[in-house]
């Protein structure tokens, strides 16, 4: 009703013109590129016009401003709309939009990435933007204590993703009043109608059930949208704006028509649509700026942050590397940027040690591994260094989030405990046997697998400043400390534990198999076979020089032993590193080749062919 409107008619007209410009630019850019998702952009144009003109507090000239709101396009395929927004606010030029969208080496990629400074994270794999937004909102409400708001544009198709509901559940649990999901309910997905189509009441009830406040609105009523966003900003908890929209809105030829997802308009159709929308415009939007953040106190007034005092261990003492992870993480808590997260297994991963010491910087994500990784990505957007831990096997549930985190250029540390058959009686459902392969395959990743507590603590300390996705694999059982406190463990290095120039064979291990290799070397010595033992604690990057030296010194006789399936793990890393080496190499690769069962650690390693006597036999066959 007219009396309920808070906007004057001239303001509504102005917003309508802006929305038309966004639609026209989305059509123009996708038609020029010959690909893209214009219809998915047209449905949300009114929502974005109102948001950027009246509710998004953002200094477009200064994207690093810590007081800026955050805008995430979880429906990343609507990139024509996002880039049209960036042109409207003056962030990019019309020339860049029209000439480079989806072109080689352009910042304006098919789906948004942080190649653009106004984009926090890469999106396009649906169901990820909102979970990351939860992480950013956690930082704002619990760590930064700043009034910025996180706005996430979601598509209705991605509301079928479980990760969306993990995000809403955690938003409700943590009472994130600074988070608003805007769901563009345009009824049509890629191949036809969505699961719920325009059933806004079911969406509303589901949102409420997860502890969030739904706001149902006509997504093309500018005044109603304005009121909804105002309510969202003033809410005391997380909000979800459920906007009923029409896919392809503004272009009668494609409005509410299936078969147009991901298809640009042909040039003649695009020209008709642009003219019907009133033609090309040159509107420049100046939206609200964030309130200035109070400057930080002078550096000399800040308490000095001392370097972490890493835990110390007695050589020969039996300590699980998962315990060392917890000890080292707690020590890193002296750095205010270090945050810990866990997936309700912190008493097993030992992340609970950090939580006990620094409860204000520990976030429990419960059994929601996708949200666990996404929250870490969101926290690092705000400059924090998150460490996220769960069982190595369960990270597979979040693998797409890890993959996308690399595309986002995120700096996060992951820890996977209970790796390999070594865990024993729990059986194969709990055994991480694919994790090294999966994490090695992630672009730019670092993969670490320490054999003892000293090396583990040293590597955890380095993870805090390592760029990209850094993965640490830890062991459940307790094994002897091999190294002296203070020993150096550079990432990309390795450790020579035994050997000399006249070695007959070299045994390469990582993690638990290093201890098996040492025991095997003792057995071989009784047979007159001299075995070199190398700890490849850095699986990626690998110490290639150590490999080459071993090949030359032993005549190319190598045994690689890993508590992992044979594909993609330590053996693959070694063989890939030697692929272009001219000298002959003979490799016995011992790995878990069958499906494990329950049993003791020793029984399972023997059964898998990675125990001491299997290593002895493999070395004897070579030597």
N, C-alpha and C positions, 0 to 999 in steps of 0.2 A: 504493500500500500504506500501511496505517496507520502503520507504523514510519517511513516516509519523511516524514511530515507534520511541519512545523515549527510549525503552529498548534494550540493546544488546542481541544478540542471547543466550549467556550463562546465562543471567539473566532470559530470558524467559524459558530456559530449567530448571533453578533452581525453578522458580515458578511453572512450570508444575509438577516437582517432588513433590513439597509441596502439590499441589492440589491433586495429586494422593494419597499421604499419608493421606490426610484428607478423601478422598473417602474410602480408604481401612479401616481406623479406624472406620468410620461411619458404614461400612458394618460389620466389626468384632464385634463391641460392640453390635449392635442391634441383630445380629444373636446369639451371646452368651446369650443375655438377653431373646431371644425368642419373643421380641416385640420391637416396635419403628418405626421410619419413615426414613429409609435409602434413599428412592428415592427422598424425599424432601430435603435431605441433599446433595445428589450427584449433584443436579442441581446448587447449590449455592457454590460449593467447589472452583471453580476458583475465584469467587468474593471474598471469604474470604481469599484465599491464597494471593491475591494481596493486600488486605486490611491490613492484619496483618503483612505482610513482609515489606510494603512500606509506608503505609498511617496512620495506627492507632498508634498514639503517646501514648504509655502506658508503665508504669513501672510495670511489672507483679509481681515483688517482693514486691511492695508497692501499693496495690490497693487503699488505702485511699488517695494517692497523689492527691491533689486538682487540679493539672495541667493535670491529665490523661484525655485522650479522654474517651468517653462513647460508648460502643457497646451494643446494645439491639437487641435481637432476637425477634422481634414482631411475626414472625412465629416460636413460641416456640416449635412446634412439631419437628423442625429440630434440636433438642437437640443433636443427635449423631454428627452433624457437629460442634456445639459449643464445645462439650466436646473433640472432635478431635483437635479443635483449642487450647484448654487449654493444651492438652498433647504436642502439637507442640511447644508451647511457654514455656514449662517446669513448668506450674502451677500445673498440676496433673501428676501422674505417669501412665505409661502404665498398671501397675497392677490395679490401682484404676479404670481406664477406663474399662478394660476387666472383672474385677471380681465383680464390684459393680454397674454398670449401671442398673438402674431400680430395684435394690434390696432393701429389707427392711432396713430402716434407712440410706440409702446411701445419700451422698450429690448430687450424679448424678441422680436426679429424672427424671421421664419421660418427664417433661417439666421443664425448668430452674426456680430456685428459689434463693433467696439471702442466702440460706444455703452455697452457694459458694461466697466468698468475691469478686469475679470478676463479679458477676451478680447483677445489681442494683435493679431489680424488677422481680417479677414472671410474666411469660408470658405463653401463651398457649391458653387463651381465646382470639380468634383472634380479631384484630382491636384495641388492647390496647397498644402495644409497641410504636407505633409512637406518639399517644397522650401524653404518659408519656415523650417521648423524647422531645416534645415541652416544657414541664415544665422544664426539665433539661436545654434545650437551653435558655429558658427565664432567668433562674438563671445565666447562663454563660454570656449572652450578657448584661443583664440589672442590675444584682446585683453583681456578682463576678468580672466582667470585666476581665475575663481570656480567653486566646485564645483556650481553648479546643474545640474539635469538637464532635458532637453527631452523630453517625452512627447507623441507624436503618435498620435491614434486615427485609423486609416485603415479604409476599407471595402474589401472584396475586389473590388468592381466597379471601383474606381479604380486597382486594380493593373494594369489594361489601359492606363492612361495612360502615355505615354512619359516624362512629367515625373517620375513616381514613380521610374523607373529612372535618370533623370538625377540625381535626389536621392540615391539609394542609391549610385550610382557616385561622386559627389563626397563623400558621407559616408565611403565606404571609402577614397577617395584621401587625404582629410585625417585619417583615423583618428579620427573623432569619437566618443570614448568616452562623451560626455555626451548622446548622442542615442539614443532608443529609439522605433521605430515599433511600434505595437500594431495588428495587422491583424485585424479582426473578420471572420473567414472564415465567413460565415453562408450561403453557397452561392447565395443568391437576389439577383438584381439587380432593376431596375425592371420588366422585361418577362418575366423568367424566370430560369433558371439562369445563373450567371456562367460565364466562359470555362473556368475550372479547377474549378468547384464545390468539392468538399472534397479536392482532390488536394494535400494538404499537402506531399507529397514533392517535387512539381514546384516549388511555392513555395519550399521549403527550398533546393533546388539553385539556383534563380535568385538567391535572396538571397546565397547563398555566392559565386556567380559574380561578384557586384558588390562583393565585399570586405567583406560584413557578416556578423555572426554570427546565425544563425537559432535561435530557441528555440520548439519546437513544443509546444503545450499544449492541454489540454481547456479551452475558454473558459468552462466552467461549473463547473469544479472549483476551489473557492476556495483550497484549500491549494496546488494546483499553480500557480495564478496567482500566489500570493504568492511562491512559490519562484522562478518565472520572473522576476518583477519584481526580486527581490533579486539574481539573477544578472545581470540587465541593468544594474543600478546599479553593480555591481562589475566590469563588463566592461572590457577594455582597448581596445575598439573599438566601432563602432556595432552596435546589436543590433536585431533584428526579432522581436518576439513574434508568432508565427503561431498564433492562437487559433481552434480549431474551435468554432463556435457554431451555434446554431439561431435562425433569424430568427423573431421573435415568441415567444421563449422565455418560458414562464410562463403563456401563454394558449393552452390546447389547441385552441381554435377556429381559431387562425391559425398555430400553430407549423408551420414548414417548409412553409407553403402559399404557392404563387405567387398573384399577383393582389392582394396586400395592401400593396404598396409605396406609400408616400405616401398611405395612406388611414387616417383615424382610425376608431376603433371607434364604432359607433352607440351611443347612450346605454344601451340595454338590454344590449348585449353588453359595454360597458365596465363596467357595474355588476356583471355576473356575473364578469368577469375580476378586478375589484378585490376582490370578496369571496373569490374563489378564491386570491388572493394574500395574503389575510389582512387586507384593509381598509387604510384610511388610517392612516399612522403619523406620529409627530412626532419622529423620531430626529434628533438634532443631532450631527454628526461633528466631533471635534477631532483632526485629523490631525497629523502631525509638522510642526514649524516648522523653517525653515531656520536654520542656525547663523548667529549675528550676523557681519556683515561687518566687518572691521577698519576703523575710521574712517579716512577719508583724512587725510593729513597737513595741518597748518594751511596756509591759503592762502599765508601769507607765506613758507612753506618751499618752495612750488612754484616752479619756474622760470617766469619771466614769458613768456607766449606773445605774441610780437610779431605785429602785423598782417602779413599776407603782402606781400612785396615783388613786385608784379606785374612780369612781363617788360616790357622797353622795346623799341620797334621804331622804326627810322628811317623817316620819312615818305617814301613812294615806293619803299621796298624791297619786293621781292616775297616774301611769306610766306603759306603756306597756313594757313587758319584751323584745320585739324586740328593743325598744329604749335603754334599759339597755345594750343589746348586743352591739349595736353600740357605746355607751359611753365607755363601758369597753374595747372593741377592740381598740378604739382610745387611751385609756390609756395604753394599752399594746404596743402601737407603740413606747414607750420609749425603748423597746427591739429591737435591730437592726435585730434580727432573725425572727421577726414576720412579716408575709406577709398576705395580704388579697386579696381574689378573690371573684368575684360575677358573677351571670348569668343575668345581665341586669335588676336586680330588687333591686339594692342597695338602692334606695330611700324607698323601702318597708322593706327590711331586716335590714336597717340602717347601712350597711357596708359602705355607702357613707361617713360616719363620719370619718372613717379611711382614705378613699381615699382623702378627703379634706385635712387632716393633713399630710399624707404621700403619696403623689401621686407617688413617685418613687417606692413604695413598694405595689402598688395596681394594680392588673391586671384584666381587664374586659374581661370576656370570652363570653359575649353576651348570646344569648339563645342556649347555647351548653353545656348542663349539663354533658355530658360524658367527654368533654374536661375540664370542670371545675374541676371535681374530678381528672382526669388524670394529669392536670397541678399541682394540689396540691401534688400529689404523686411524680411527677418529682422534684418539688421544695424541698421536704423534703429529696430527695436523696442527695441534695447538702447541707444539714444541716440546712435548714430553717424550721420555724414552720408555715405552711400555715393554714389560716382559710378560708374556702370556704362556701359561703352562697347562698341560693336560697329558694324558697317556699318549704315547707316540701313535698308537693305532687310531685314536679318536681324532687326530688332526686331519685324517682323511675325509671326515665329514665337512671340514672347512676348507678343503683344498682349493675350491674355486675362489674363495676369499683370499687365500694366500697368493694365488696366481694373479688376481686383480690388484692385490696390494703391491706387487712388483710393478705393474703397469702404472700404478699411482705414485711410484717412486717413494714408497713408504719406507721408513726406517723403523723396523720392529724386531724384537727378539722373541723367538719361540723356543720352548723347551718341551721335549717329548720324553717322558719317562716310561719305564716298563717296556723296554725295547727287546725284541728278539725272543728266542726260545729260552733264554736265560731266566726269564721270569718264573718258569717252573709250572706249578700245579694249576694255575688259573686257566691254562689252555689257550688255544690259538685265537679265540675271540679277543683276547686282551694283548696279544703279542704284536708289537710294531715290527713288521717284516717287509714293509714296502716303503717306509718313510724316507730312507736315504735316497732311493730312486726318485721319489716324488719331489723332495726338496732340492735335490741336485738339478732337476729339470726346470726349476723356477729361474727365470732370467735374473742374472746378477746376484743370485743367492750365495750365502756362505753356509757350509755344513760342517759341524764340529762334532767329534765323538771321542771324548776323553776316556782314558783308561783308569785314572786314579783321581783321588780327591784334590791333590795339589794342582794337577793340570786342569781339572775341571774349574776350580776357583779362578785360576789365572785366565782361562778362556771366558768365563762369565764376565770378568772385569773388562775384557776387551770388547765384548758384545755391546756394552753400553755406548760405545762411540763408533761402532761399525755401521757403515751405510748399507741400506737395502734390507732384504729379508735374511736374518741370521738364525740358524737352527742349531740347537744343542741337543744331542741325544744322550740320555743318561741311563744308568743301569740300576736295576732294583737291588741286586745283592751286594754284599760287602766284599771288597777285594783289597789286597795289600796296597798300601801307599808305595809307589815306586820312586818318586822323585823327592828332591829336597825342596823345602820351602824357599821361595825366591827364584827357583829355576825359571828360565825364559821359555815361553811357548808361543812364538809368533804365529799368527794366522797365516796359513800357507806353508808352515814348516812341518817338521816331524822330529822324532827323537830316536837316536840310535841307542838301544838298550844293551846290545851285545854284539860283538863282532870285530873283525879286523880285515886286513887286506887278503888273507888266504882263506876266506870263508868258502865252504863248498856250496852252500845254498842260503837264500835269504827268506825269512818268514815275515810277511807283512800282516799286521793285524791292526785293529782299532777297537777301543772299548774293551769288552770282556775278552775278546780273542787274543789280546796282547798277553794276558796272563796265561792262556793256553799255549801260546807260542813260546813263552819263556820256559814253561814246564816241558814242552816238547824239545826245546833246545838242550835241556839237561839230559833228557833221554837219548837224544842223538849223540851227545858227547860221549856217552858210554859206548857207543858203536863206532867211535872214531870219526864221526861226521861233525864238522864245525858249522854251526848254523848262526847266521846273523839274524837279529831280531830288531825290527823297526816298528815303532808306534806311529801309525799314520793318523794322528789325532785330528788333523785338518783334512777332511775328505774332499772339500771343495773350498778354496783352491788346494790342489794337491802339490806336494813337494816333489816336482819332477826331477830336480837335480839329484835328490836322494835315490830315486828310482834308477836313473841312468848310472849312477855310481855303483849301485847294487848289481845291475846287469853286467857291467864291465868287470867288477871284482869277482863275480861268481860264475862267469861264463853264461849268464842269462838264465840261471836256475832260480825260479821264483815260486814261492807258495803264498797265496793270498787267502786269508781266512776271515770270514765275516759271519756274524749272527744276523743274517738278512737273506732274503731270497736272492738268487744269483743275478737276476736282471736289475741293472741300474745302480747297484750299490758300490761297495768298495772295489770289488774285482773289476767292474765296468770302468770305474774311474782310473784304475791302474792301467788296464788294457788300452783305454782311449788315450792315455798320456803317452803310451809307448807305440802307438799306431804308426807314427812316422819315423821310428827309430830304426836305423839301418842294420844294427847288429842283431843276430838271432836271439830270440827269447823263448824259453820254455816255461810255461806257467801252469801250475796246478791250482785251480780255483776251488776252494772249499767253501760251500755256502749251504743254506737250508733249502734242500731241493724237494722235500716231500712235505705233506701236511702234518704239522706237529700235533701231539696230543698233550695230555697232562703227564706230569712226572716231576722228578727233581731237576734242578738246573743241570747237574752233571749228566744225568740219564738222557735228558733231551739234547744236550750238546753232542753227546756220544752218538745218539740215534741219528742226529742230523748230519753227522760226519764232520763236525767242526771241533770235536774234543781233542785231547792231547794225543791219543794214539792214532787218530786219523791224520793229524798233522805230521806225526812221526813217519807214518807210512807214505804220505805224499812227498815228504822231503827225501826219504830213502830212495823212492822211485826215481827221483831226479838226480840225486848225488851218487 
